[in-house]
Amino acid sequence: MQKEKNKDYFLWESFKRGDDNAFFNLYDQYVDMLLGYGLHFSKDVDLLKDCIHDLFLDLYKYRKQLSGTDNIKFYMFRSLKRKIQRELSKKSIFSSDEEGKFAFPELEPAYDDVIIMTEIKEENSELLKVAMSKLTVQQREALFLKFEQNLGYPEIAQIQNISVESARTNIYRAIKTL
């Protein structure tokens, strides 16, 4: 983990000093990850791509004024979350009861699969969906950040604007519910 933080630190510093290759490396390394994260806030892929594009434009434009970081993923996720929330509130895309819900795409069975495997997949998908629906939006986001993005509790707490203890409690309760 420390080696990865050092790598992030040097990549970020190179980018801030004007190294275009470092900027391209940042883009290549994080664009898909950011889109996956953004899908938890909106199903509108075009909106998400615009937000990601704006994020990278802002990074490039203001790179000399940016503060240092040794965890680029955390910095990018937090920045993207703010951009998405700003855009969603501007456009009022969601009704109040849908706002902030995570997008869980429906799994369609492959027709070439063996029938038994298809039934098992459908059953597991339904069980997971039912279990996930019992979680709060904040718990689902915390699980995603912890297990899909491998962020630590302090980073999750900062992204969600809660205490580290609350982040731990959310994840514990989510796992217990599941």
C-alpha positions in Angstrom: 0.0 0.0 0.0 2.8 2.4 0.9 4.5 1.7 -2.5 1.3 2.5 -4.3 1.0 5.8 -2.3 4.6 6.8 -3.3 3.8 6.0 -6.9 0.7 8.1 -6.7 2.6 11.0 -5.1 5.3 11.0 -7.8 2.8 10.7 -10.6 0.7 13.6 -9.2 3.8 15.8 -8.6 4.9 15.1 -12.2 1.5 16.0 -13.5 1.4 19.2 -11.4 4.8 20.3 -12.8 3.4 20.1 -16.4 4.4 16.6 -17.5 1.7 15.8 -20.2 2.7 12.1 -20.1 1.8 12.1 -16.4 -1.6 13.7 -17.3 -2.3 11.0 -20.0 -1.2 8.3 -17.6 -3.7 9.7 -15.0 -6.5 9.7 -17.6 -5.7 6.2 -18.8 -5.4 4.8 -15.3 -8.6 6.3 -13.8 -11.2 7.1 -16.6 -12.8 3.7 -16.5 -12.7 3.5 -12.7 -14.4 6.9 -12.5 -17.1 5.9 -14.9 -17.8 2.7 -12.8 -18.0 4.8 -9.6 -20.2 7.4 -11.3 -22.7 4.7 -12.3 -23.6 4.4 -8.6 -25.0 7.9 -8.7 -26.6 8.1 -12.2 -27.5 5.8 -15.1 -27.0 8.7 -17.5 -23.7 7.7 -19.1 -23.5 10.9 -21.1 -23.8 13.0 -18.0 -21.1 10.9 -16.3 -18.8 11.2 -19.3 -19.3 15.0 -19.3 -18.5 15.2 -15.6 -15.4 13.0 -16.0 -14.3 15.1 -19.0 -14.9 18.3 -16.9 -12.9 16.9 -14.0 -9.9 16.2 -16.3 -10.2 19.6 -17.9 -10.2 21.3 -14.5 -7.3 19.2 -13.4 -5.3 20.2 -16.4 -6.3 23.8 -16.3 -5.6 24.3 -12.5 -2.8 21.8 -12.1 -0.3 24.3 -10.8 -2.6 25.3 -8.0 -3.6 21.8 -7.0 -2.6 20.5 -3.5 -0.4 17.5 -3.2 -1.8 14.0 -2.7 -0.5 10.5 -2.2 -3.9 8.9 -3.1 -5.0 9.9 -6.5 -8.0 7.5 -6.6 -9.4 9.1 -3.4 -8.9 12.6 -4.8 -10.5 11.7 -8.2 -13.5 9.9 -6.6 -14.2 12.8 -4.2 -13.9 15.4 -7.0 -16.2 13.4 -9.4 -18.8 12.8 -6.7 -19.0 16.6 -6.2 -19.3 17.3 -9.9 -22.0 14.7 -10.4 -24.0 16.0 -7.4 -23.7 19.5 -8.7 -24.9 18.5 -12.2 -27.8 16.4 -10.8 -29.0 19.2 -8.6 -28.7 21.7 -11.6 -30.6 19.5 -13.9 -33.0 18.0 -11.4 -32.9 14.7 -13.3 -34.2 12.5 -10.5 -37.4 12.8 -8.5 -36.8 13.2 -4.8 -37.4 9.5 -4.0 -34.9 8.3 -6.6 -32.1 10.8 -5.8 -28.9 9.2 -4.9 -30.0 5.6 -5.5 -27.4 3.3 -6.8 -27.8 1.9 -10.3 -27.8 -1.9 -10.4 -28.1 -3.0 -14.0 -30.4 -6.0 -14.6 -28.5 -9.1 -15.4 -29.7 -10.8 -18.5 -28.9 -14.5 -18.8 -26.8 -15.6 -21.8 -28.9 -17.8 -24.0 -26.0 -20.1 -24.8 -25.5 -21.0 -21.2 -26.7 -24.3 -19.8 -30.2 -23.8 -18.4 -29.2 -24.9 -14.9 -26.4 -22.3 -14.8 -28.7 -19.6 -16.0 -31.2 -20.4 -13.3 -28.5 -20.3 -10.6 -27.3 -17.0 -11.9 -30.8 -15.5 -11.9 -31.5 -16.8 -8.4 -28.3 -15.4 -7.0 -28.9 -12.1 -8.7 -32.3 -11.8 -7.2 -31.0 -12.8 -3.8 -28.3 -10.1 -4.1 -30.8 -7.5 -5.3 -33.1 -8.2 -2.4 -30.2 -8.1 0.1 -28.8 -4.9 -1.4 -32.2 -3.2 -1.3 -32.2 -3.6 2.5 -29.1 -1.4 2.7 -29.1 2.3 2.8 -27.6 4.3 0.0 -24.7 5.2 2.2 -24.1 1.6 3.1 -24.1 0.6 -0.6 -21.7 3.3 -1.5 -19.4 2.4 1.5 -19.3 -1.3 0.3 -18.4 -0.2 -3.2 -15.6 2.1 -2.0 -14.3 -0.5 0.4 -14.5 -3.7 -1.6 -14.5 -2.6 -5.2 -12.1 0.4 -5.0 -10.1 -0.8 -1.9 -10.3 2.5 -0.1 -9.5 2.7 3.6 -12.0 3.8 6.2 -10.6 7.3 6.6 -10.9 7.9 2.8 -14.5 6.4 2.8 -15.4 8.7 5.7 -14.1 11.8 3.9 -15.9 10.9 0.7 -19.1 10.4 2.5 -18.6 13.3 4.9 -18.9 11.1 8.0 -16.6 10.0 10.8 -14.2 7.1 10.4 -16.2 5.2 13.1 -19.4 5.8 11.2 -17.8 4.4 8.0 -16.7 1.3 9.9 -20.2 1.0 11.4 -21.9 1.4 8.0 -19.8 -1.3 6.4 -20.2 -3.7 9.5 -24.0 -3.2 9.4 -24.1 -3.7 5.6 -22.2 -6.9 5.8 -24.3 -8.1 8.7 -27.5 -7.3 6.8 -26.2 -9.1 3.7 
